Amino acid sequence: MTEINQTEKRYAIGEVSEITGVNSVTLRAWQRRYGLIVPQRTPKGHRLYTHDDIVKIRQIVSWLKKGVSIGKVKPLLETQGQAREQATTEFHHELIDSMMAEVEKLDGHKLSKILLENMKIYPFDMLVNQVLMPIHCRIADTNNPLKGIQSAFWQGVITRCCNEVMVKAVKPKAPRCLLLSFEQSELIWIKALLLTYQGYAVTTLVSISDKLTGFQDALTALPWKACVVVGENKLTTPQLQELIAVNQAFAFPMILADSLRVIHANDFKTSEL
């Protein structure tokens, strides 16, 4: 155990997570499995990180974004990146191929195991951008003859895994966020987990097929901090009007996210979360 330097500013694991964007589960995995970050400890065993640790975490993230697998990062840190050419193996392409192989076999158990393992050791936003979204695009390709079957399978695995992680990741007394969608897609659950890692307790309303009758009354029961609306397709005029009415009736922000933000850029004045 590293001894505490009383003169140096130290950060709790939650603070480091907020500063770096790397969730606490991943930080612990980097320490236990790979010895990448070895924080100091309080007498009660709580982790305390230094500024140098934060710098190193950012270096680790930088290497991961370049496609280096987590197991090959430590030598790079020790040699200050001298083995760069040999280490950049485009690991995320290998992971995509590995996961797609399980999608093609419809092996939900194996795919869930791979996904959950990598959700622990890689920052989730990076995993989304470099792995999950490319898989989504492959499956959704109009030239994919198994698009319907694979989409349903992929959606089920993502939903199950994201919910499993969300239950463990949500913090006590976290501000409440409502995630709303008129569609059914695994992207909704990915967004829910991203919001959870931002510190929110997320409630999802998915595949809303009817009008939002009584929605405003239902929102008065709890202290919501935000309502995020996600989807890939243009909202109907009644849907948009109902959301605008909710936005005007409550103090918390109503946010159109991802594709909807672009589609309705001129129709809806949205906020930042």
Beta strands, then each sheet from edge to edge (+ up, - down):
strand 1: 11-12
strand 2: 40-41
strand 3: 47-49
strand 4: 176-180
strand 5: 201-205
strand 6: 224-229
strand 7: 254-256
sheet 1: 1+ 3- 2+
sheet 2: 5+ 4+ 6+ 7+
end
